[in-house]
Amino acid sequence: MNAQVSDEPLDPDLRGALTALKRAARRARDIAIQTNTAIVVSENGVVRHIGAEELRRERALEDAEKKKI
């Protein structure tokens, strides 16, 4: 028997959830950069405040990586 394993949720309401969360996170970072404010994230249970300047540096690195591809 050949069972297929998929990361796609069976619940139709959840199928686009990860994509939507990533889109919302990017938008939150965009707004923080535009308004020169920080965002608050939890990474491995640790709460971090990421300032606009750090977000700008991260975005510049992402953009540079995209140009390489």
C-alpha positions as CSV (number, residue, x, y, z in Angstrom):
1,M,0.0,0.0,0.0
2,N,1.3,3.4,-1.0
3,A,0.1,6.1,1.4
4,Q,0.9,9.7,0.4
5,V,2.1,12.1,3.1
6,S,1.2,15.7,2.7
7,D,1.8,18.8,4.7
8,E,-1.5,20.2,3.4
9,P,-4.2,20.3,6.1
10,L,-7.3,18.3,5.5
11,D,-9.5,21.0,6.8
12,P,-10.3,23.4,3.9
13,D,-10.4,26.4,6.3
14,L,-6.7,25.7,7.2
15,R,-5.3,25.1,3.7
16,G,-4.3,28.7,3.1
17,A,-3.5,29.5,6.7
18,L,0.3,29.3,6.6
19,T,0.4,31.5,3.4
20,A,-1.9,34.0,5.0
21,L,0.2,34.1,8.2
22,K,3.4,34.7,6.2
23,R,1.7,37.5,4.2
24,A,0.4,39.1,7.5
25,A,3.9,38.9,9.0
26,R,5.5,40.6,6.0
27,R,2.8,43.3,6.1
28,A,3.4,43.9,9.8
29,R,7.1,44.3,9.0
30,D,6.3,46.7,6.2
31,I,4.2,48.9,8.4
32,A,6.9,48.8,11.2
33,I,9.5,50.0,8.7
34,Q,7.2,52.7,7.3
35,T,6.3,54.0,10.8
36,N,9.8,53.5,12.3
37,T,8.4,51.3,15.1
38,A,9.3,47.9,16.5
39,I,7.4,44.7,16.2
40,V,7.2,42.1,19.0
41,V,7.7,38.4,18.1
42,S,8.1,35.2,20.0
43,E,11.0,33.0,19.0
44,N,11.4,29.6,20.7
45,G,9.3,31.0,23.6
46,V,11.5,34.1,24.0
47,V,9.8,37.5,23.4
48,R,11.8,39.8,21.2
49,H,11.4,43.4,20.1
50,I,12.7,44.0,16.6
51,G,13.3,47.6,15.8
52,A,12.7,49.2,12.4
53,E,16.4,49.5,11.6
54,E,16.9,45.8,12.1
55,L,13.9,45.1,10.0
56,R,15.4,47.3,7.2
57,R,18.7,45.3,7.4
58,E,16.8,42.0,7.2
59,R,14.7,43.2,4.3
60,A,17.9,44.4,2.4
61,L,19.4,40.9,2.9
62,E,16.2,39.3,1.7
63,D,16.2,41.5,-1.4
64,A,19.8,40.8,-2.1
65,E,19.2,37.1,-1.9
66,K,16.3,37.3,-4.3
67,K,18.4,39.2,-6.8
68,K,21.0,36.3,-6.8
69,I,18.3,33.8,-7.8
